[in-house]
């Protein structure tokens, strides 16, 4: 006979935190958000920890090398999507590991034979006003000039004007040769009152830009997440089909941690994948697994040797697994049960296996709830997809800028390997949608605001660390009318875009 859960499952939206006693030390500046990323034994330190409890989802529309660099700079980790060729994914990992802080690869490139209209379109797509003009318009082509907002006036120039007619030509540029140190580059910028300094090789090919605006921001990243060689930490997604080829390539490229990307992780497929990794690499390669939604699923993956376990089925904003298959569970209930199982496993074995809540986050406060309910860190897709650093296009829809966002279970992603069921891909069906999300600007500003909210709420609960929050938090179910009461009500808002919306 089928097993029936007696209680309905709940979402984060059905809970609130009840304030606890706050001492004078409970100030956001004193809060530490450091949290383990991978399993560890009692009395030992984890091999990898996060400085903030946020990681970006294993999705084409979220996690590429650009996102990975930006998030590691803030203290989190991106898991670069695996629904691409092994070579392409490994190259993204390699770019993150080889990235030199302050030296920015150009992602706004144009050719001299293109037009002002092309410049405007490129600026609208990337949001960047400084563009490298290379002979062929490629990122690493021969640099022949630069275009900035000071070089043209839309109201006074024809949109057909060639870039070569208004760009600042190479002969008038101040440049630096490859091998220059960041200090030397910054000195050149300040001495010559530049906004951007191109770094070129002996053949005049563009390698990087160093920007004046980045100087202060580089000084204000105390949480950046680095490996022992002072390189940014980066993760990568894998599947249960081609791991024998993909894992070695990702390890060789320098990936710090892997994660099996699957819509449902309580399966022998994941066990076989983890066993293969342990057989060939022992414990030196860190790999997370999932997703699961109950204690039994957690216990299975923990005993398989997973370094962390992801929680959540069908709770993502673009996920339609529950609608298509009737599989899933409310994210709050799943998190609470798996956290309890994690703690019981730790008591029994002395091994702490971190858990990651993946899905169901609508508002920033849901992140604090997820942590209070037991999550060690949170995986986010929609949240990060809205930022400049995500790999998708920025488009103007009815006067509002949006970014494209699609699920790994959508026809667009064609990531059928993640279903762990084998069979004919032609018989697969969608478990995700293709959509838009409101454009939100740079990652740094948005993450900073989110973390400020989390820290403030933790202080309201009398907690200065995530473990302390999990110990002290008082959590209450709320009624539907209580949810309405919690927002602005019975008034006419002057501003139709309140600041609490993501």
C-alpha positions, 0 to 999 in steps of 0.5 A: 500500500502506498505511503501517505504523509499525514501533514501537507507540505509547505512552502517558504511563503507560509512561514515567518521568523519570530524575533528573539532576544538581541544582545548589543553585539547583534549588529549586521557588521558582526554577522558571519555568513561563512558556511561549509560547502562539502562534508567534514568529520567532527572536529575537523574543518571542511576542505571547502567553505563558502563566505556567503551561503549562495551558489548559482544554479547549474543552468545555461541561462545562469552560470557561465565563467562571467557569473562564476568570477563575479560570484566568487568575488563576493564569496559564493560559488557558481556551478558552470552548466554541464549541458554543453560539450565537455570541451566548452565547459572545461574551457569556462572553468579554465577561464575562471581559474586563469582569471587575473583579478582586475584584468577583464576580458572584453565582452563588448567587441565591434569591427571598424566596418560596423555602424553606430546602430551596431554600437547602440545595439551592443550597448543595449545587449551588454550594458557596457559603454566601452567597446574594443574595436578589433579588426574582425570584431572578435574578443582577441583580435588585433586592436585598432581602436576603442569606442566609448559614450564620448565618441558619438552623439546619437542625435547628431550622427547618422545610424549608418556612420561607420565605427572607423569614423568616430572611434578613438584610433589605436594611435591615440590610445594609451595601452600596456603590454601583457605581463604588466602588473595590476599596480602598474596598470592602475598607475598608468590609469591614474597618471593618464587620467584614463577610464580604461586601459587596454592590455595587448600582446606583441602582435597588438591583439587585445588580451584584457581591459583594466578599468578605473571604476574597478579600482575601488571595487577590488579593494572592497571585496573582503569576502572573495573566495579563493583557492590555495593558489589565490585563484577564484573557486569555481564549481561545475555540473556533471550528469550520470551519462558521460562522467567518465569523460567529463569529470577528468576534463573538469578536474584537469581544468581546475574545477574545485567542486562538482555537482550531479545535475538531476531533476531527481537524485534518489537513484542508482545512476547517482550512486554509480557516478559517485562510485566511479569518482571515488574509484578514480579520485578518492576523496580529492574530487568533491562532488555534490548530489541530488535532488531529494526531498525527504530523509530517505533520499538524503540518507541514500546519497550521504551513504553513497559518499556525496559531499553535499546534498541538494534539496528540491523537486519542482520548486523552481520558478521555471520548473514544471515537474510537478505539473508534468509528473506530479512529483515533488514536495513543498520546499520548506517541508523538504528542507526541514525534514532533510535537515533533521536527517542531516543532523541525525546522520552527523550524530550517528557517524560524526560526518557532517554532510551540508545540505543545499536548498534549491528552489522555492525562493521568491523573496530575499527573506525566504533565503533566511528562512531556508537557512534557519530551517537547516540549509547550509547554503542556497542554490539560486537560478532566477535570482542570478539570471537577472544580473549583468553577469548572467550569460543571457541577452538583455531585451527591451519588452514594452519599455522594460528591460528583461533578461531571458531565463529558461530551465534545464528541463526546457526544450531550449536547453535540451538537457535530457541527460539530467533525468537519469532515466535512460531511454530515447531522448525523442520521447522526453518531455519538457519539465521547464519553461522558456521565459523572461525575468526583470533585469536587475543590474550588477550582481554586486549591488543586488547580492550586497542588498540581499546579504544585508537583509539576511544579516539584519534578520539574523540579528533580530533572531539573536544570531551572529552565525548560521549555526546559531540561527539554526539553533535559536530560530523560532519559526511560525506557520502563517495563514493566508490572511497573515501573508496579506497583512505582512505587505502593504495593504489598504493604501494606494502606493505611490511607487508601483515597484516596491524595493522588496521585489526582486 
